[in-house]
Amino acid sequence: MADHPDSVLAEVCVGAFATASVPLPEIAARRAAPGPQGSKPVPLKHMKHADDQTVVGISALLHAVHAAGWGNASFHDWGAIGVPRFVGRMNIAVAVSQSLHDPTWGVSPNIIPNQSLHSLSGTISLALGLHGPNFGVGGGPNAVAEGLLTAISSIQSDRLPGLWVVLSQFDPEPIPDEKGVSAIPVTCMAAAIALISTRPGRSVLRLVARRSTAAGGTALPRLIDFLGKPAGANSAWECPVNGVGTLELTVT
């Protein structure tokens, strides 16, 4: 890293993006209508048992599609990467508590497909009719860096026309009781970003993997804050990546 302190490792363009921040009590209302008015509806069967982070992630995704004017666009060959942080803890707390109190209690078949690392990316694929790869990345405290680095690597292969990356987490992280209820106010937040290969004139933001020692914040709230500010308000958002350097999101 010392020989090439600022060398660019990879660079892709952001074709669309949107964020969502929803207080925990308001998430239920998003299940039936996660997107803005006039956006493509998502069948309730895909949302009814979805984890809260998936619901808010899909909401951010549909707002990104709407903001970009892509309502009639086909994403048939696109891929999707879901990047949730500590997914499923609220509902799993209920399931474990019930099992401990009543050994005869059975686990709902909806738990596994809706409370796993790949649940968010799978629901994205269903919502937009994707036929490209979809998978979950991260899941832990460094999910933002891990997810974006994986996304850059995936879109650089030139096998995909585009890639949706949706990151989500609670803020602050809730500590659920045995009924799955948080004792403190919690907001679920998500950022949806559409990555495309570098094409001059089409980028809103530019995501760069840079060999550097610059410090930065890894938290999703800081990324959402950066995306929510007017163009030119910030020059860049940086996120350190172990063994690589930094990820940098810049306005172009």
DOMI-302533 format. One record per atom (N, C-alpha, C, O): x negated, z, y negated. Coordinates in steps of 0.05 Angstrom, whole numbers, plus 32768, in hexadecimal, padded with zeros to 4 digits. Layout:
// DOMI-302533
XZY/...
***
This chain:
// DOMI-302533
7FF080008018/800080008000/7FEF80007FE7/7FF87FF67FD2/7FD7800B7FE8/7FC6800D7FD0/7FBC7FF17FC8/7FB77FED7FB0/7FB87FDF7FDC/7FAE7FC47FD5/7FC27FB37FC7/7FBB7FA17FB7/7FDC7FB77FCC/7FF17FA77FC0/80077FB97FB6/801C7FBA7FC2/80027FC87FA0/80147FDC7F97/802F7FD27F8E/80437FE07F8F/80317FB87F85/804A7FAE7F7B/80537F947F88/80647F867F7D/80497F8E7FA0/80507F747FAD/806D7F757FB6/80767F897FC1/807B7F5E7FB3/80967F5C7FBB/80977F537FD9/808B7F3F7FE0/80A47F637FE9/80A67F5D8006/80BD7F4A800C/80BA7F39801D/80D37F4E7FFE/80EB7F3D8003/80FD7F3F7FEB/80FD7F537FDC/810E7F2B7FE8/81207F2A7FD1/81397F1B7FD8/81387F057FE3/81507F277FD2/816A7F197FD6/817B7F1E7FBE/81767F2F7FAD/81917F0E7FBC/81A37F107FA5/81BD7F1F7FAD/81C57F1D7FC4/81C87F2C7F9A/81E27F397F9E/81F77F277F91/81F87F237F79/82097F1C7FA2/821E7F0A7F98/82367F187F8E/82457F0D7F7E/823B7F307F98/82537F407F8F/824E7F5D7F96/823F7F637FA8/825B7F6F7F87/82597F8B7F8D/82707F9A7F81/827C7F907F6D/82767FB17F8B/828A7FC37F80/82867FDF7F8C/827A7FE17FA1/82907FF37F7E/828E800E7F88/82A9801B7F88/82BC80117F7C/82AB80317F97/82C480417F98/82BC805E7F9B/82AA80657FAA/82CA806F7F8C/82C7808C7F8E/82E280987F8F/82F280977F7B/82E980A47FA5/830480AE7FAA/830480CB7FB2/82F780D27FC6/831280DD7FA4/831480F97FAC/832180FA7FC8/833380EA7FCE/8318810D7FD8/8321810F7FF3/8340810F7FF6/834A81018008/834F811E7FE6/836D811E7FE9/837A81027FE4/839080FE7FEC/836C80F07FD6/837780D77FCF/837180C07FE3/837A80AA7FDF/836180C67FF7/835980B28009/837080A8801A/837180908021/838380BA8021/839980B28032/83A9809A8026/83B280898034/83AC809A800C/83BB80857FFE/83AC806A8000/83B980557FFD/8392806B8004/838280528005/838580448020/837F802C8022/838F80528034/83908046804F/83A4802E804F/839E8019805B/83BA80318042/83CE801C8041/83C78006802D/83CE7FEF8031/83B9800D8018/83B27FFA8003/83967FFF7FF9/8392800A7FE3/83817FF88009/83667FFE8001/835B7FED7FEA/83487FF57FDC/83667FD57FE7/835B7FC37FD3/836B7FC27FB9/83807FCF7FB7/83617FB37FA5/83707FB07F8C/83897F9F7F90/838C7F917FA4/839B7FA07F7E/83B47F917F7F/83AE7F737F82/839E7F687F72/83BA7F677F95/83B67F4A7F99/839F7F437FAC/839B7F2C7FB2/83917F587FB6/837B7F527FC8/83867F4E7FE5/839D7F547FEA/83757F457FF6/837C7F408011/83847F5A801F/83747F6D801F/839B7F5B802B/83A37F748039/83947F788053/838C7F658060/838F7F91805A/83837F988073/83987FA58085/83A47FB9807C/839D7F9A809D/83B17FA680AE/83AE7FC480B1/83977FCE80B5/83C47FD280B0/83C27FF080B1/83B67FF980CC/83AB800F80CD/83B97FE980E1/83AE7FF180FB/83907FF580FA/83858004810A/83837FE780E7/83667FEA80E4/835E800280D3/8348800B80D4/8372800D80C4/836C802280B1/8378803D80B8/836F805180AF/838D803D80C9/839C805580CE/838B806C80D8/838E808280D0/8379806680EB/8368807B80F7/834B807980ED/833A808780F8/8346806980D9/832B806680CF/8320807F80C2/8330808E80B6/8306808380C4/82F9809A80B6/82FC80968098/82FE8080808F/82FC80AC8089/82FF80AB806C/82EA8099805F/82F0808A804D/82D1809A8069/82BC808A805D/82C2806C8062/82BC805C8051/82CD80668079/82D5804A807E/82EA8040806B/82E9802A8061/82FE80518066/8314804A8054/830980448038/83108030802C/82F88056802E/82ED80528013/82DA803A8012/82D8802C7FFE/82CB80378028/82B98020802A/82C780058029/82BF7FF3801B/82DE80048037/82EE7FEB8037/82FA7FE7801B/82FD7FD08013/83017FFD800E/830C7FFB7FF3/82F77FEE7FE0/82FD7FDC7FD1/82DE7FF87FE2/82C97FED7FD1/82C47FCF7FD8/82C07FBF7FC6/82C57FC97FF2/82C17FAD7FFB/82D67F9B7FEF/82CF7F857FE5/82F07FA27FF1/83057F917FE7/83047F8E7FC8/830B7F797FBD/82FB7FA37FBB/82F87FA17F9E/82E17F8E7F97/82E37F807F83/82CC7F8E7FA7/82B67F7B7FA3/82BF7F5E7FA7/82B87F4D7F97/82CF7F5A7FBB/82D97F3F7FC1/82EB7F367FAA/82E97F1F7FA0/82FC7F487FA0/830E7F417F8A/82FF7F3C7F70/83057F297F62/82EB7F4D7F6A/82DC7F4A7F51/82CC7F307F50/82C87F247F3B/82C47F267F68/82B47F0E7F69/82C57EF57F6A/82BB7EDF7F68/82E07EF97F6C/82F27EE27F6E/82F07ED47F89/82F57EBC7F8B/82EA7EE37F9D/82E77ED87FB8/82FF7EDD7FCA/82FD7EDD7FE2/83167EE07FBD/832E7EE77FCD/83357ED27FE2/83407ED97FF7/832F7EB97FDD/83357EA37FF0/831D7E997FFE/831E7E85800D/83077EA77FFB/82EE7E9F8008/82EE7EA68026/82FB7EB9802E/82E07E968035/82DC7E9C8051/82C17EAA8056/82AD7EA1804C/82C27EC08065/82A97ECE806C/82A47ECC808A/82987EDD8096/82AE7EB68095/82AD7EB280B3/82917EB880BF/828F7EC680D3/827D7EAD80B3/82627EAF80BE/82517EC680B2/82397EC980B9/825D7ED580A1/824E7EEC8095/824B7F0380A9/82587F0480BD/82387F1480A2/82337F2C80B2/823B7F4580A1/82417F42808A/823A7F5C80AE/82417F7580A0/82307F8C80AA/822A7F8E80C2/82277F9C8097/82187FB4809E/82267FCC8091/822A7FCC8079/822E7FDF80A1/823B7FF78097/8226800D8096/8217801180A9/8225801C8080/82118031807C/821E804B8074/821D8053805C/822C80588086/82398072807F/822480898082/821080868090/822A809F8075/821880B68076/822880CD8083/823D80D68078/821F80D7809A/822C80ED80A8/824A80E780AE/825B80F680A7/824E80CF80B9/826A80C680BE/827880D780D3/826B80E080E7/829280DB80CF/82A380E780E4/82A3810680E5/82B1811180F7/8294811380D4/8292813180D7/82AC813F80D3/82B2815380E1/82BD813680C1/82D6814380BB/82E9814380D3/82F4815880DB/82EC812B80DF/82FF812980F6/82F381348110/8302813F8120/82D981318113/82CC813C812B/82CE815A812C/82D081668141/82CD81678114/82D081848113/82EB818D811E/82EC81A1812C/8300817E8118/831A81848123/831B81818141/832581928150/8310816B814B/831081658168/8301817A8177/830A8183818C/82E98182816D/82D98196817B/82E781B1817B/82E781BF818F/82F281B88164/830081D28162/831881D48175/831C81E88182/832781BE8177/833E81BE8189/833581C081A6/834281CD81B6/832081B281AC/831681B381C8/830C81CF81D0/831081D781E6/82FF81DD81BD/82F581F881C2/830C820C81C6/830A821E81D7/8321820881B7/8338821A81B8/834A821481D0/8358822681DA/834B81FB81D8/835C81F381EE/834E81DE81FF/834E81C681F8/834181E78215/833281D58226/834281BE8232/833781AA823B/835D81C18232/836E81AC823D/837381968229/837F8181822F/836C819B820F/8372818881FA/8361816F81FE/834881708203/836D815781FC/835F813E8200/8356813281E6/8362813681D1/8340812381E7/8336811681CF/834580FC81CA/834880EC81DD/834D80F781B2/835B80DF81AB/834A80C681B0/833280C781A9/835580B181BB/8345809881BF/833D808B81A5/832D807981A5/83488095818E/834180898174/832880958169/831D808B8155/831F80AC8174/830880BA8169/82EE80A8816A/82E280A48155/82E7809F8182/82CE80918185/82CC80778175/82B880738167/82E080658176/82DD804C8167/82DF804F8149/82D6803E813A/82EA8065813F/82ED80698123/82DB807D8116/82DB808080FD/82CC808C8126/82BB80A1811A/829D809D8122/828E80B18123/829580858127/82798080812F/826A80708119/827680678105/8251806D811D/824080608109/824980438104/8246803980ED/825380368118/825A801A8116/82778015810D/82807FFF810B/8286802B8109/82A280288102/82A6801980E7/82B8800880E5/8296802080D3/8299801380B9/82947FF580BB/82A47FE580B0/827E7FED80C7/82777FD180C9/828B7FC280D9/82927FAB80D3/82967FCE80EE/82AA7FC180FF/82C47FBC80EF/82D07FA780F2/82CB7FD080DF/82E47FCC80CF/82E07FB880B9/82F37FA980B3/82C87FB680AE/82C27FA1809A/82C57F8680A8/82D17F74809C/82BB7F8380C0/82BD7F6A80CE/82DA7F6280D3/82E17F4A80D0/82EB7F7580DA/83077F7080DF/83157F6980C5/83267F5780C4/830F7F7880AF/831C7F748096/83187F58808A/832A7F4C807E/82FF7F4E808D/82F97F348081/82F77F1D8095/82F17F06808E/82FC7F2380AF/82FB7F0E80C3/82DF7F0380C7/82DB7EEB80CB/82CB7F1580C7/82AF7F0D80CB/82AA7F0680E9/82B67F1380FB/82997EF380ED/82907EEC8109/82727EEF810B/82667EE88120/82657EF880F6/82497EFE80F8/82447F1A8103/82577F27810A/822B7F228105/82257F3D8110/822F7F5380FE/822F7F5080E6/82377F69810A/823E7F8180FB/82337F998109/82357F9C8121/82277FAB80FA/821C7FC38107/82187FD980F2/82167FD480DA/82167FF280FB/8212800980EA/81F4800F80E8/81E5800B80FC/81EC801A80D1/81D0802080CD/81CE803C80C0/81DF804380B0/81BA804B80C7/81B5806480BA/81C6807A80C5/81C2808380DC/81D9808480B5/81EA809A80BE/81E080B580B4/81F080C880B4/81C780B780AC/81BC80D080A4/81B680D18086/81C080C18077/81A580E4807E/819F80E88062/819180D18054/819280CE803C/818280C08064/817480A98058/8183808F805D/8177807A805E/819D80918060/81AD80798067/81AB80638053/81AA804B805B/81AB80698039/81AA80548025/819280438028/8194802A8028/817A804F8029/8162803F802C/816180308046/815A80188047/8169803C805C/816980308076/817D80188077/817680038082/8194801C806B/81A88006806B/81A07FEE805B/81A37FD88064/81967FF38043/818E7FDD8031/81767FCE803C/81747FB68039/81637FDD8047/814B7FD08053/81537FBE806A/81497FA8806D/81657FC8807B/816F7FB88092/817E7F9F8088/817B7F8A8093/818D7FA38072/819C7F8D8067/818A7F77805D/818E7F5F8062/81757F7F804E/81627F6B8044/81557F5C805B/81527F43805A/814E7F6A8070/81417F5D8087/81547F4A8095/814C7F34809D/816E7F518096/81827F4080A4/81877F278095/81887F1180A1/818B7F28807A/81927F11806B/817A7EFE8067/817D7EE78062/81617F09806A/81497EF88067/81467EE5807E/81367ED2807C/81547EE98094/81517ED880AC/815D7EBD80A8/81577EAA80B7/816D7EB98093/817A7EA0808C/818E7E9780A2/81967E8080A2/81977EA980B3/81AB7EA380C7/81C77EA980BD/81DB7EA180CA/81C97EB880A7/81E27EC0809C/81E67EB48080/81D37EB58070/81FE7EAA807A/82027EA1805E/82067EB8804B/82027EB58033/820D7ECF8056/82107EE78045/82137EFF8056/82187EFE806E/82107F16804A/82117F2F8059/821D7F458047/82147F4A8031/82337F518051/823F7F688043/82327F82804C/822E7F878063/822A7F918038/821E7FAC803D/82307FC0802F/82347FBF8017/823A7FD3803E/824C7FE78033/82408003803A/823C800A8051/823A80128024/822E802C8027/82428041801F/8251803D800C/82438057802E/8257806C8027/824D8088802D/823B808C803E/8258809B801F/825280B78024/826580C98015/827380C08002/826580E3801C/827480F7800D/826181037FF8/824981047FFC/826D810C7FE3/825D811A7FCE/826F81307FC2/8283812A7FB5/8267814A7FC6/825181537FD7/825981517FF4/8271814C7FFB/824681548006/824C81538023/825E816A802A/825681818026/827681658035/8288817B803C/8280818B8055/827281808066/828781A48055/828481B5806D/82A081BB8077/82AC81CF806E/82AA81AC808A/82C681AF8092/82CA81C980A3/82B881D180B2/82E281D480A0/82E981EB80B2/82F481E080CC/82F381C880D0/82FE81F180DD/830881E880F7/832081D580F5/832781C88109/832D81D480DE/834381C280DA/833A81A880CC/834B819880C5/832081A680C7/8316818E80BA/831A818E809C/831A81788090/831E81A58090/832481A78074/830B81B18065/82FE81C4806E/830481A4804F/82ED81AD803F/82F581C2802C/830A81C18020/82E481D68029/82EA81ED8017/82E381E67FFA/82EA81F57FE8/82D681D07FF6/82CD81C87FDB/82D881AC7FD5/82DD819C7FE7/82DC81A67FBB/82E5818B7FB4/82D081767FBC/82B8817A7FB8/82D981607FC8/82C7814C7FD2/82D081307FCA/82E8812B7FC9/82BD811F7FC3/82C381037FBD/82B580F27FD1/829E80F67FD8/82C480DE7FDB/82B780CA7FEC/82B180B27FDB/82C180A77FCD/829880A87FDD/828F80927FCD/8284807C7FDF/827980817FF4/828580637FD4/827B804C7FE3/827280377FD0/827C80347FBA/825F80277FD9/8256800F7FCA/82567FF87FDD/824B7FFA7FF3/82627FE27FD5/82637FC97FE5/82527FB47FD7/82567FAF7FBF/823F7FA87FE5/822D7F947FDA/822C7F7C7FEB/82297F7E8004/82307F647FDF/822E7F4B7FEE/82137F3F7FE9/820C7F377FD2/82027F3D7FFE/81E87F317FFB/81E87F148003/81F57F0C8017/81DB7F037FF4/81D87EE77FFA/81BA7EE07FF7/81AB7EEE7FEA/81B27EC98003/81977EC18001/81917EBB7FE3/81A37EB47FD4/81787EBD7FDB/81717EB97FBF/81787E9D7FB6/816D7E897FBF/818B7E9C7FA3/81937E827F97/81957E867F79/81A77E937F6F/81827E7A7F6A/81827E7D7F4D/819D7E777F40/81AA7E647F47/81A47E887F2D/81BD7E837F1F/81D57E907F2B/81EB7E8F7F1F/81D37E9B7F43/81EB7EA67F50/81EA7EC47F54/81FD7ED07F5D/81D47ED07F4C/81D17EED7F51/81DD7EFE7F3A/81DC7EF67F23/81E87F147F42/81F17F287F2F/81DB7F3E7F2D/81D47F477F17/81D17F457F44/81BB7F587F46/81A87F4D7F5A/81AE7F3B7F6A/818F7F577F5A/817B7F4E7F6C/81707F677F7B/81687F7A7F6F/81717F657F96/81677F7B7FA6/814C7F747FB2/81497F607FC0/81397F857FAC/811D7F7F7FB3/81117F957FC4/81157FAC7FBE/81037F8D7FD9/80F27FA07FE8/80D67F9D7FDD/80CA7F877FDF/80CB7FB27FD1/80B27FB07FC3/809E7FC47FCE/80A47FDC7FD2/80857FBB7FD3/80707FCD7FDC/80677FDC7FC4/80597FD17FB3/806E7FF57FC2/806980047FA9/806980227FB0/8074802A7FC5/805E80327F9E/805E804F7FA1/8071805C7F8D/807180747F8A/8081804C7F80/809380577F6B/80A880697F78/80B280647F8E/80AF807F7F6A/80C380917F74/80DE80887F6C/80E280787F59/80F380927F7A/810E808A7F74/8122809C7F82/811A80AD7F92/813B80987F7D/815080A87F8A/815C809A7FA1/816280827FA0/816180A87FB7/816D809B7FCE/818B809F7FCF/819880927FE0/819680B07FBF/81B280B77FC1/81C580A07FB9/81C080927FA5/81DA809D7FC8/81EE80897FC2/81FB808E7FA7/8201807A7F99/820080A77F9E/820C80AB7F84/81FB809D7F6E/820780937F5A/81E1809E7F70/81D080917F5B/81D380737F5C/81D280667F47/81D680687F74/81DA804B7F76/81F580437F6A/81F7802F7F5B/820A80527F70/8225804D7F65/8224804F7F47/8231803F7F39/821680637F3C/821480667F1F/8206804E7F13/820F80447EFE/81F280447F20/81E3802C7F16/81F580147F16/81F680047F03/8204800F7F2C/82157FF87F2E/822C7FF97F1B/82367FE47F12/823580117F13/824C80147F01/824580117EE4/825880107ED4/822C800F7EDD/8225800C7EC1/82247FEF7EB8/821F7FDD7EC8/82297FEA7E9F/82287FCE7E95/820D7FC17E99/81F97FCF7E9A/820D7FA77E9B/81F47F987E9E/81E17F9F7E87/81E97F9E7E70/81C87FA57E8E/81B57FAB7E7A/81B27FC87E73/81A07FD17E66/81C57FD97E7E/81C47FF57E78/81AD80027E86/81A180167E7C/81A67FF87E9E/818F80027EAD/817F7FEA7EB7/818B7FD57EBC/81667FEC7EB8/81557FD67EC1/81547FD57EE0/81527FBF7EEB/81547FEC7EED/81517FEB7F0A/815980067F16/8159801B7F09/816180047F30/8165801C7F40/8151801A7F57/814E80057F64/814380307F5C/812E80307F70/813380447F86/813E805A7F81/812C803D7F9E/8130804E7FB5/8117804D7FC7/811180377FD1/810980637FCB/80F180627FDB/80F8805E7FF9/810C80688003/80E6804F8007/80E9804A8023/80CF80518031/80BA8046802A/80D080638044/80B7806C8051/80AA8054805F/80B78045806E/80918050805B/8081803C8068/80848020805B/8076800E8064/8095801D8047/80988003803A/80918004801D/80817FF48013/809D8016800F/809A80187FF2/80B480207FE5/80BD80367FE8/80C0800D7FD7/80DA80137FCA/80ED7FFB7FCD/80E57FE47FCF/810780027FCC/811B7FED7FC9/81237FEF7FAC/812680047FA0/81277FD87FA0/812C7FD77F83/81447FC47F7E/81447FAD7F87/81577FCE7F70/816F7FBE7F68/816D7FBA7F4B/816E7FCD7F3B/816A7FA07F42/81667F9A7F26/817C7F877F1C/81867F767F2B/81827F8A7F02/81957F777EF5/81867F5E7EEF/81707F5F7EE4/81927F477EF4/81867F2D7EEE/81987F1D7EDC/81917F067ED5/
***
